[in-house]
């Protein structure tokens, strides 16, 4: 699966970049996304070792992906089957966060990780925790959401002023039933 992706990319955008210093941003992002997709697939198959290899390659080739919410959404849903990926009703955020956080811990202590990537440790951890918190909110795991949001703030205090984090944290105090009830009322009012 990874070999096929890489062969297609080589044909369309050229040779694989060695690291994140390649000046062709399009090529770096294309290869980074290919490794991210393969990483998610390896997580789905339960092959965490190969998933980590792809995660590290992604980070070294396209470090900016470590600061994108979408990266962590995909990895946070990574253990769901392909056809169900992103289905919040079947997502267990606590369980699915374990491989991701394990890979991140290993990434920033691995000697094969570039210094450019290592400089992104706090920022990428905070983005990962924030993204996992958003997923936990969607699954109504409010305790987990608050835990992830708290870790996001500890890694990057500017999240204390993030409007989305504040809003969702306040809503989470209401409880899942009340939040869903208020959402239904808002939908009914909006449709009239």
Helices and strands as residue ranges (DSSP letters): H 2-13, H 25-44, H 48-61, G 63-67, H 69-76, G 82-84, G 88-90, H 93-109, H 115-118, H 121-138, H 142-155, G 157-161, H 163-172, H 176-191
